[in-house]
Amino acid sequence: MPAVLCGPGPTTSVRHRRNEEKQLLHAYHIMGDSRAREELIVRYMPLVYGVSHRYSQRGEQLEDLVQVGCIGLIKAIDRFDSTRGVALSTYATPNIIGEIKRYFRDKGWAMKVPRGMLELNMRLEQVTSTLASSSHRSPTVEELADATGASPEEVMEAIEAGRSRSALSLDHRLGDEEDDRSPMESIGEYEPGFEAADRRIILEPGMEQLSKRERMILHQRFFQGLTQSQIAANIGVSQMHVSRLIRRALAKVRAEISSSGRERRVDTPS
């Protein structure tokens, strides 16, 4: 009878790896050996890559997801309790997935979006893919609402929130060859004339109640910047009389603005 070569089968290999894993966990948790922890991390990196690859089609770089998944793996190794009779891989997988989902929920978006809206958006991505595969077309808002248990308004809001996942640079060109302006070039600048126009609209009803002489005095005082003495010399009265005319004219303006329902603080030079 020919000799049969026997070697360690798959079961023996798995048992050997589990024994090594137990020894490394014991060395880390009981003996405090950091090198054993590093060895466990290296051994389970393929698991991190496998889980991260499943989520790499959501707009994030695979390398970033692997870094996040490593955090979940490290937390699993630190919290693992070997007395529960569960394999480390079984315990680590949901920790890695949870860390990646938390990253998408909290940090993977350019703008802060409520947690419930993030979760609905992620469900919509899964449901949309499933419905599109079965019906060979894009699902309607009503179909998505039925599948997720949300209202059509909530579905529309979640879809709109999904556009906040990434942001364009202000140097990104918006148009075609004829109009290739960047957002920065289309942003308006502060225009002092807007504030002056607003003030003129507010003051107009009050100014209409003044005489030609009173308007001339206020124009010289607040627009030309003349002193009361200079105004008095221009119109041939005393400086004291100019002061009374200014106070009387301003009182008329304020009263008219108040009665017309446009009362608002209007700063005037002293």
C-alpha positions as CSV (number, residue, x, y, z in Angstrom):
1,M,0.0,0.0,0.0
2,P,1.5,3.3,-1.0
3,A,2.4,5.7,1.8
4,V,0.0,8.6,2.4
5,L,1.5,12.0,3.1
6,C,-0.5,13.7,5.9
7,G,-0.2,17.4,6.9
8,P,-2.1,19.9,8.9
9,G,-5.5,20.4,7.4
10,P,-7.6,23.6,7.4
11,T,-9.1,22.8,10.8
12,T,-5.7,22.4,12.3
13,S,-4.5,25.7,10.8
14,V,-7.5,27.6,12.1
15,R,-7.1,26.0,15.5
16,H,-3.4,27.0,15.5
17,R,-4.2,30.6,14.5
18,R,-6.8,30.9,17.3
19,N,-4.3,29.6,19.8
20,E,-1.8,32.2,18.7
21,E,-4.5,34.8,19.0
22,K,-5.4,33.8,22.5
23,Q,-1.7,34.0,23.5
24,L,-1.4,37.4,22.0
25,L,-4.6,38.6,23.8
26,H,-3.4,37.2,27.0
27,A,0.0,38.8,26.6
28,Y,-1.6,42.2,26.0
29,H,-4.5,42.2,28.4
30,I,-2.7,40.4,31.3
31,M,0.9,41.1,30.8
32,G,0.5,44.6,29.2
33,D,2.7,43.6,26.2
34,S,2.2,46.4,23.6
35,R,4.0,44.3,20.9
36,A,1.2,41.7,21.2
37,R,-1.4,44.4,20.5
38,E,0.5,45.6,17.4
39,E,0.8,42.0,16.2
40,L,-3.0,41.6,16.5
41,I,-3.6,44.9,14.6
42,V,-1.3,43.7,11.8
43,R,-3.1,40.3,11.6
44,Y,-6.5,41.9,11.3
45,M,-5.7,44.6,8.8
46,P,-7.1,42.5,5.9
47,L,-10.4,42.5,7.8
48,V,-10.3,46.3,8.0
49,Y,-9.5,46.6,4.3
50,G,-12.4,44.3,3.4
51,V,-14.9,46.2,5.5
52,S,-13.7,49.6,4.3
53,H,-13.9,48.6,0.7
54,R,-17.6,47.9,1.0
55,Y,-18.1,51.6,1.9
56,S,-15.6,53.1,-0.5
57,Q,-18.2,54.0,-3.1
58,R,-19.8,56.7,-1.0
59,G,-17.5,59.6,-2.0
60,E,-14.7,59.0,0.5
61,Q,-11.1,57.8,-0.2
62,L,-10.4,54.1,0.7
63,E,-7.3,55.1,2.6
64,D,-9.3,57.4,4.9
65,L,-11.9,54.7,5.6
66,V,-9.1,52.3,6.4
67,Q,-7.7,54.7,9.0
68,V,-11.2,55.1,10.5
69,G,-11.6,51.3,10.5
70,C,-8.3,50.8,12.3
71,I,-9.7,52.9,15.1
72,G,-12.6,50.5,15.4
73,L,-10.2,47.5,15.3
74,I,-8.1,49.0,18.1
75,K,-11.1,49.7,20.2
76,A,-12.3,46.1,19.7
77,I,-8.9,44.7,20.7
78,D,-8.8,46.8,23.8
79,R,-12.3,45.9,24.9
80,F,-12.3,42.2,23.9
81,D,-13.3,39.7,26.6
82,S,-12.0,36.3,25.7
83,T,-14.2,34.7,28.4
84,R,-17.3,35.2,26.3
85,G,-16.3,32.5,23.9
86,V,-16.5,34.8,20.8
87,A,-13.8,35.0,18.2
88,L,-12.0,38.4,18.0
89,S,-13.0,38.7,14.3
90,T,-16.7,38.3,15.2
91,Y,-16.4,41.0,17.8
92,A,-14.2,43.3,15.7
93,T,-16.3,43.4,12.6
94,P,-19.3,45.4,14.0
95,N,-16.9,47.7,15.8
96,I,-15.1,48.5,12.5
97,I,-18.4,49.0,10.7
98,G,-19.8,51.2,13.5
99,E,-16.7,53.4,13.4
100,I,-16.9,53.9,9.6
101,K,-20.6,54.7,9.8
102,R,-20.0,57.1,12.6
103,Y,-17.4,58.8,10.4
104,F,-19.9,59.2,7.5
105,R,-22.5,60.5,9.9
106,D,-20.3,63.1,11.8
107,K,-17.2,63.9,9.7
108,G,-17.7,62.9,6.1
109,W,-19.8,65.9,5.2
110,A,-18.8,69.4,4.2
111,M,-21.7,70.8,6.2
112,K,-23.3,69.9,9.5
113,V,-26.4,67.9,8.9
114,P,-28.8,66.6,11.7
115,R,-28.1,63.0,12.6
116,G,-31.6,61.8,11.6
117,M,-31.2,63.3,8.2
118,L,-27.8,61.6,7.8
119,E,-29.2,58.2,8.7
120,L,-32.2,58.7,6.3
121,N,-29.8,59.7,3.5
122,M,-27.7,56.5,4.0
123,R,-30.9,54.4,4.0
124,L,-32.0,56.1,0.8
125,E,-28.7,55.2,-0.9
126,Q,-29.2,51.5,-0.1
127,V,-32.9,51.5,-1.0
128,T,-32.3,53.4,-4.2
129,S,-29.8,50.8,-5.4
130,T,-32.1,47.9,-4.6
131,L,-35.2,49.5,-6.2
132,A,-33.2,50.5,-9.3
133,S,-31.9,47.0,-9.7
134,S,-35.3,45.4,-9.5
135,S,-37.3,47.9,-11.6
136,H,-34.4,48.9,-14.0
137,R,-35.2,52.6,-13.5
138,S,-34.7,55.3,-10.9
139,P,-37.3,55.0,-8.1
140,T,-39.7,57.8,-7.5
141,V,-39.9,59.9,-4.3
142,E,-43.1,58.1,-3.3
143,E,-41.5,54.7,-3.8
144,L,-38.5,55.8,-1.7
145,A,-40.8,57.1,1.0
146,D,-42.7,53.8,1.1
147,A,-39.5,51.8,1.3
148,T,-38.0,53.8,4.1
149,G,-41.1,54.7,6.0
150,A,-40.5,58.4,5.7
151,S,-42.7,61.1,4.2
152,P,-42.1,62.4,0.7
153,E,-41.0,65.7,2.2
154,E,-38.5,64.0,4.4
155,V,-37.1,62.1,1.5
156,M,-36.7,65.2,-0.6
157,E,-35.0,67.0,2.3
158,A,-32.6,64.0,2.8
159,I,-31.7,64.0,-0.9
160,E,-31.0,67.7,-0.8
161,A,-28.9,67.2,2.4
162,G,-26.9,64.6,0.5
163,R,-25.5,67.3,-1.7
164,S,-23.8,68.7,1.4
165,R,-21.5,65.7,1.5
166,S,-18.8,67.5,-0.4
167,A,-18.1,71.2,-1.2
168,L,-16.6,72.8,-4.3
169,S,-13.5,75.0,-4.1
170,L,-14.1,78.7,-4.6
171,D,-11.7,78.4,-7.5
172,H,-13.9,75.8,-9.2
173,R,-15.1,77.0,-12.6
174,L,-18.9,77.0,-12.9
175,G,-19.6,77.6,-16.5
176,D,-18.5,76.6,-20.0
177,E,-15.8,78.2,-22.2
178,E,-17.9,81.3,-22.7
179,D,-18.5,81.8,-19.0
180,D,-15.8,80.2,-16.8
181,R,-16.1,82.4,-13.8
182,S,-15.3,80.9,-10.4
183,P,-17.6,81.3,-7.4
184,M,-15.1,83.8,-5.9
185,E,-15.5,86.0,-8.9
186,S,-19.3,86.1,-8.5
187,I,-19.4,87.0,-4.9
188,G,-20.5,90.6,-4.3
189,E,-18.4,93.0,-2.3
190,Y,-19.6,95.5,0.4
191,E,-21.1,98.6,-1.2
192,P,-21.5,101.6,1.2
193,G,-24.0,103.1,-1.2
194,F,-26.6,100.5,-0.3
195,E,-26.6,101.7,3.4
196,A,-26.8,105.3,2.2
197,A,-29.7,104.5,0.0
198,D,-31.5,102.8,2.8
199,R,-31.0,105.8,5.0
200,R,-32.3,108.2,2.3
201,I,-35.5,106.1,2.0
202,I,-36.1,106.3,5.7
203,L,-35.3,110.0,5.9
204,E,-37.3,111.0,2.8
205,P,-40.8,111.4,4.5
206,G,-39.3,113.6,7.3
207,M,-37.3,115.8,4.9
208,E,-40.4,116.5,2.9
209,Q,-41.9,118.2,6.0
210,L,-39.0,120.8,6.2
211,S,-38.9,124.1,4.6
212,K,-36.3,124.9,1.9
213,R,-34.2,126.8,4.4
214,E,-34.3,124.0,7.0
215,R,-33.2,121.5,4.3
216,M,-30.4,123.7,3.3
217,I,-29.1,124.0,6.9
218,L,-29.2,120.3,7.4
219,H,-27.5,119.7,4.1
220,Q,-24.7,122.1,5.0
221,R,-24.3,120.6,8.5
222,F,-24.6,116.8,7.9
223,F,-23.6,116.4,4.2
224,Q,-21.1,119.2,3.7
225,G,-19.7,119.0,7.2
226,L,-19.9,122.7,8.0
227,T,-19.8,124.0,11.5
228,Q,-22.7,125.9,13.0
229,S,-20.6,129.1,12.9
230,Q,-19.9,128.6,9.2
231,I,-23.6,128.0,8.5
232,A,-24.5,131.1,10.5
233,A,-22.1,133.2,8.4
234,N,-23.6,131.8,5.2
235,I,-27.2,132.6,6.0
236,G,-26.6,135.8,8.1
237,V,-27.9,134.7,11.5
238,S,-26.2,133.9,14.9
239,Q,-24.7,130.6,15.7
240,M,-27.2,130.1,18.5
241,H,-30.1,130.6,16.1
242,V,-28.6,128.0,13.7
243,S,-28.4,125.5,16.7
244,R,-32.1,126.1,17.4
245,L,-33.0,125.6,13.7
246,I,-31.1,122.4,13.5
247,R,-32.8,121.0,16.7
248,R,-36.2,122.0,15.4
249,A,-35.7,120.5,12.0
250,L,-34.4,117.2,13.4
251,A,-37.4,117.0,15.7
252,K,-39.7,117.4,12.7
253,V,-37.9,114.6,10.8
254,R,-38.0,112.2,13.8
255,A,-41.7,112.9,14.4
256,E,-42.6,112.2,10.8
257,I,-40.6,109.0,10.6
258,S,-42.2,107.8,13.8
259,S,-45.8,108.6,12.6
260,S,-45.2,106.9,9.2
261,G,-44.2,103.6,10.9
262,R,-40.6,103.8,9.7
263,E,-39.0,104.5,13.0
264,R,-35.5,103.3,13.1
265,R,-32.2,104.5,14.5
266,V,-30.5,106.8,12.0
267,D,-27.0,107.9,13.0
268,T,-26.2,111.5,12.2
269,P,-22.9,113.2,12.6
270,S,-22.6,115.3,15.7
